[in-house]
Amino acid sequence: MKYLFLILLLAGSVQAEVLLKDVGVIGLMSHDIFAWDRKAEVNKENGRLDLTTIFDYADGTRWKKGGNPKNEENAPVFTVTMMLVDFYKKDLKTSGHVLARQKTVALFHSMIKESFERLSGMSFPTVGMDMAVTNIEQAALRGMHDVLPGKVKLFNRPMMKEFELTNFLFAKLRLNEKEFNQEIAYFNGDYDAEYKHIAIPFTRKFVNLKEVDAAFIEKFSPYKQADMLAELKKVGSRELRIQDVFFMHHIFELVSKAICPNGNEWMPQNVQCQ
C-alpha cells in the first residue's frame, strides 16, 4: 500500500505536459482570430476559426505558401500551417474547394481541441458564443507567451542538435514528427531570453516581445502583465492549477466565440451558439 501511495503522490506532482506542436497550433489559432492593425488599433480578422489566415489572405493568392506571412515566422506555426495546406491540396481534386476547405477547418478544430486542453487544463467548449472577440481576450492569450520556448531540440539532422525559435533563418523549417511532438518547458513566470531580443531580419533592430505584450495588455485589458506572469509562475511550481489562473476564463470565452459557426460556411455546423 505504501508503494501505491507513493506512486499516486508522485503522479499528482507531475507538471502538465506541453508539446512543441501546441505552440504551433495555438499560434496559428491566434493568427486566425486576430490580425492586429497597430496603427488603427483594430483587429482585421473575423474572430472565427475558419482559416481565413491561410485561404483568404491577399484575396486567396498566397494559400499555397501558407497565406498570411505571419504564418511563416516560426517553425512550429509554419509546420502546422503547411500540414493543413497539404491536407487541403490532397483533398482538393476529389472534393472541390468548398468541401476540401471545410474538411481542413474541421481538422484544424480537432488539433486546437487537443492543444487547448493540454495548455489550459480545461475541457474544450461544446457551446459557441455568437459574439465578437475582444482585446481583453487577445491580452489573455498574449499572457500565455510565458510558455514559448527559446530553444528546441532537433532530431535526425546532421550537425544540428537544436535551434533558436526566434532565428529567422529557421522560420520555415518544417519539423519532423519527433521534433513536433517534443515536450517543452512548462510555465515559469518569465519569457525566455530569446524573446527579449528578437532580431528583425536585414536590419539592426531588435524587438522585446515581453515589452510589446506588456504594453498591449496594460492598454487593452484591466490586467498587468506582471500579475499574469506571477500567477503562471505559481502554476509552474505547482502551487496553482492552470485552469484556476485568474485570466484563463477569457481564453475559454475566446475559443467559444471562435468556434461559433453562425453565418460562416467554412466552420463545422454542429456547434450550437448562444
C-alpha positions as CSV (number, residue, x, y, z in Angstrom):
1,M,0.0,0.0,0.0
2,K,2.8,2.4,0.8
3,Y,4.2,2.0,-2.7
4,L,0.8,2.7,-4.2
5,F,0.5,5.8,-2.1
6,L,4.0,6.9,-3.3
7,I,3.1,6.4,-6.9
8,L,-0.1,8.4,-6.6
9,L,1.7,11.2,-4.8
10,L,4.3,11.4,-7.5
11,A,1.7,11.3,-10.2
12,G,-0.1,14.2,-8.6
13,S,3.0,16.3,-8.6
14,V,3.9,15.9,-12.2
15,Q,3.6,19.0,-14.3
16,A,1.2,19.1,-17.2
17,E,3.0,18.1,-20.4
18,V,3.1,20.8,-23.1
19,L,4.4,19.8,-26.6
20,L,6.0,21.9,-29.2
21,K,3.1,21.3,-31.6
22,D,0.9,23.1,-29.1
23,V,2.9,26.3,-29.7
24,G,2.3,25.9,-33.4
25,V,-1.4,25.1,-33.2
26,I,-2.3,27.8,-30.7
27,G,-0.1,30.2,-32.6
28,L,-1.9,29.6,-35.8
29,M,-5.2,29.8,-33.9
30,S,-4.2,33.2,-32.7
31,H,-3.4,34.3,-36.3
32,D,-6.8,33.0,-37.5
33,I,-8.7,35.0,-34.8
34,F,-6.5,38.2,-34.6
35,A,-4.7,40.3,-37.2
36,W,-3.8,43.3,-35.3
37,D,-3.5,46.7,-37.1
38,R,-1.1,48.6,-34.8
39,K,-1.8,52.0,-36.4
40,A,-5.6,51.8,-36.3
41,E,-5.6,49.6,-33.2
42,V,-8.3,47.3,-34.6
43,N,-8.5,43.6,-35.3
44,K,-8.8,43.0,-39.0
45,E,-9.6,39.3,-38.7
46,N,-13.2,38.0,-38.3
47,G,-12.6,36.3,-34.9
48,R,-13.6,32.8,-36.2
49,L,-11.6,29.7,-36.7
50,D,-12.2,29.3,-40.4
51,L,-8.6,29.5,-41.7
52,T,-9.1,32.9,-43.3
53,T,-5.4,33.5,-42.3
54,I,-4.5,30.8,-44.9
55,F,-7.2,30.8,-47.6
56,D,-8.4,34.4,-47.7
57,Y,-5.2,36.4,-47.1
58,A,-4.4,38.6,-50.1
59,D,-7.6,37.6,-51.9
60,G,-6.5,33.9,-51.6
61,T,-3.4,34.3,-53.7
62,R,-0.9,33.0,-51.1
63,W,-2.6,29.9,-49.7
64,K,0.0,27.6,-51.2
65,K,2.6,29.4,-49.2
66,G,0.6,29.5,-46.0
67,G,-1.4,32.7,-46.5
68,N,-0.5,35.5,-44.1
69,P,3.3,35.9,-43.9
70,K,2.9,35.8,-40.1
71,N,2.3,32.1,-40.5
72,E,5.9,31.7,-41.8
73,E,7.6,33.5,-38.8
74,N,8.4,30.5,-36.7
75,A,8.9,26.8,-37.3
76,P,6.0,25.3,-35.2
77,V,3.4,27.6,-36.7
78,F,4.8,27.1,-40.2
79,T,4.8,23.3,-39.7
80,V,1.1,23.3,-38.7
81,T,0.2,25.7,-41.5
82,M,1.8,23.6,-44.2
83,M,0.3,20.4,-42.7
84,L,-3.1,22.0,-43.3
85,V,-2.2,23.2,-46.7
86,D,-1.0,19.7,-47.7
87,F,-4.2,18.2,-46.4
88,Y,-6.3,20.7,-48.4
89,K,-4.2,20.1,-51.6
90,K,-4.7,16.3,-51.2
91,D,-8.4,16.6,-50.9
92,L,-9.0,19.4,-53.4
93,K,-9.1,17.3,-56.6
94,T,-11.7,14.8,-55.3
95,S,-13.8,17.1,-53.0
96,G,-13.6,20.5,-54.6
97,H,-12.7,23.8,-52.9
98,V,-15.7,24.2,-50.6
99,L,-15.7,20.6,-49.1
100,A,-11.9,20.4,-49.0
101,R,-11.7,23.7,-47.1
102,Q,-14.5,22.6,-44.7
103,K,-12.6,19.3,-44.0
104,T,-9.4,21.2,-43.5
105,V,-11.1,23.6,-41.0
106,A,-12.6,20.6,-39.2
107,L,-9.1,19.1,-38.9
108,F,-7.8,22.3,-37.5
109,H,-10.5,22.4,-34.9
110,S,-9.6,18.9,-33.8
111,M,-5.9,20.0,-33.4
112,I,-7.0,23.0,-31.4
113,K,-9.1,20.9,-29.1
114,E,-6.1,18.7,-28.2
115,S,-3.7,21.6,-27.7
116,F,-6.2,23.8,-25.9
117,E,-7.0,21.1,-23.3
118,R,-3.3,20.4,-22.8
119,L,-2.4,24.1,-22.3
120,S,-5.4,25.3,-20.4
121,G,-6.4,22.3,-18.3
122,M,-10.0,22.9,-19.3
123,S,-12.3,20.9,-21.5
124,F,-12.8,22.3,-25.0
125,P,-16.0,24.3,-25.3
126,T,-19.0,22.5,-26.6
127,V,-21.3,25.5,-27.0
128,G,-20.3,28.6,-29.1
129,M,-20.9,32.2,-28.2
130,D,-22.3,34.3,-31.0
131,M,-20.3,37.4,-30.0
132,A,-17.3,39.3,-31.3
133,V,-13.8,38.6,-29.8
134,T,-12.3,41.3,-27.6
135,N,-9.0,42.9,-26.9
136,I,-9.1,41.6,-23.4
137,E,-9.2,38.0,-24.8
138,Q,-6.3,38.8,-27.0
139,A,-4.4,40.2,-24.0
140,A,-5.1,37.0,-22.1
141,L,-3.8,34.9,-25.0
142,R,-0.6,37.1,-25.0
143,G,-0.3,36.4,-21.3
144,M,0.3,32.8,-22.2
145,H,3.5,33.6,-24.1
146,D,5.4,32.6,-21.0
147,V,5.4,29.1,-22.3
148,L,7.1,29.9,-25.6
149,P,10.4,28.0,-25.8
150,G,13.5,29.9,-26.8
151,K,15.4,26.8,-28.0
152,V,14.1,23.5,-29.2
153,K,15.7,20.2,-30.0
154,L,16.3,18.8,-33.5
155,F,16.4,15.1,-34.3
156,N,17.9,13.2,-37.2
157,R,19.6,16.3,-38.7
158,P,23.3,16.1,-39.3
159,M,25.4,18.7,-37.4
160,M,22.3,20.2,-35.8
161,K,21.0,19.4,-32.3
162,E,18.9,22.5,-31.5
163,F,18.0,25.9,-32.8
164,E,16.5,29.2,-31.5
165,L,12.8,29.6,-32.3
166,T,13.3,33.3,-32.9
167,N,16.1,32.8,-35.5
168,F,14.5,33.9,-38.9
169,L,16.8,31.5,-40.7
170,F,14.8,28.6,-39.3
171,A,11.4,30.2,-39.6
172,K,10.3,28.0,-42.5
173,L,11.9,24.8,-41.1
174,R,9.3,22.0,-41.3
175,L,9.7,20.0,-38.1
176,N,9.7,16.2,-38.3
177,E,7.3,14.2,-36.1
178,K,9.7,13.7,-33.2
179,E,10.6,17.4,-33.2
180,F,7.0,18.4,-33.5
181,N,5.9,16.2,-30.5
182,Q,8.8,17.0,-28.2
183,E,7.9,18.2,-24.7
184,I,8.8,21.8,-23.9
185,A,9.4,23.5,-20.5
186,Y,6.4,24.5,-18.5
187,F,5.3,27.9,-17.3
188,N,7.9,29.7,-15.1
189,G,6.7,33.3,-14.9
190,D,9.0,34.8,-17.4
191,Y,9.8,34.9,-21.1
192,D,12.8,33.0,-22.4
193,A,15.7,35.3,-23.1
194,E,15.4,34.8,-26.9
195,Y,12.1,36.6,-27.0
196,K,13.5,39.7,-25.2
197,H,16.0,40.3,-28.1
198,I,14.4,39.2,-31.4
199,A,16.4,40.3,-34.4
200,I,14.5,41.9,-37.2
201,P,15.8,40.4,-40.5
202,F,18.0,42.6,-42.6
203,T,18.1,45.4,-40.0
204,R,19.9,46.3,-36.9
205,K,16.7,46.5,-34.9
206,F,15.5,44.2,-32.2
207,V,12.2,43.6,-30.6
208,N,11.4,42.7,-27.0
209,L,8.2,40.6,-27.1
210,K,7.8,40.8,-23.4
211,E,7.7,44.6,-23.5
212,V,5.4,44.6,-26.6
213,D,3.0,42.2,-24.9
214,A,3.1,44.2,-21.6
215,A,2.2,47.4,-23.5
216,F,-0.8,45.7,-25.2
217,I,-2.0,44.0,-22.1
218,E,-2.0,47.2,-20.0
219,K,-3.6,49.3,-22.7
220,F,-6.4,47.0,-23.8
221,S,-7.2,45.0,-20.7
222,P,-7.7,45.6,-16.9
223,Y,-4.7,43.5,-16.1
224,K,-1.0,43.9,-15.7
225,Q,1.5,41.5,-17.3
226,A,3.4,41.2,-14.1
227,D,0.4,39.8,-12.3
228,M,-0.3,37.3,-15.1
229,L,3.3,36.1,-15.0
230,A,3.2,35.8,-11.2
231,E,0.2,33.5,-11.5
232,L,1.8,31.4,-14.2
233,K,4.9,31.1,-12.0
234,K,2.7,29.5,-9.3
235,V,1.4,27.1,-12.0
236,G,5.0,26.1,-12.9
237,S,5.8,25.5,-9.2
238,R,2.6,23.5,-8.8
239,E,1.1,26.0,-6.3
240,L,-1.8,26.7,-8.6
241,R,-3.7,24.7,-11.3
242,I,-3.5,26.3,-14.8
243,Q,-7.3,26.3,-15.1
244,D,-7.5,28.4,-11.9
245,V,-5.4,31.2,-13.2
246,F,-7.4,34.4,-12.9
247,F,-7.5,35.3,-16.6
248,M,-8.0,31.8,-18.0
249,H,-11.8,32.2,-18.4
250,H,-11.1,34.8,-21.1
251,I,-9.3,32.2,-23.2
252,F,-12.2,29.8,-22.7
253,E,-14.6,32.5,-23.9
254,L,-12.3,33.4,-26.8
255,V,-12.4,29.9,-28.1
256,S,-16.1,29.6,-27.5
257,K,-16.7,32.6,-29.7
258,A,-14.2,31.4,-32.3
259,I,-16.0,28.1,-32.9
260,C,-19.4,29.6,-33.4
261,P,-20.4,28.8,-37.0
262,N,-23.3,31.2,-37.3
263,G,-23.1,32.8,-40.8
264,N,-19.8,31.1,-41.6
265,E,-20.0,28.3,-44.2
266,W,-16.4,27.0,-43.6
267,M,-17.0,26.1,-39.9
268,P,-18.3,22.8,-38.6
269,Q,-22.1,23.4,-38.3
270,N,-22.8,21.0,-35.4
271,V,-21.8,23.6,-32.8
272,Q,-24.8,25.4,-31.2
273,C,-24.3,29.0,-30.3
274,Q,-25.9,31.2,-27.6
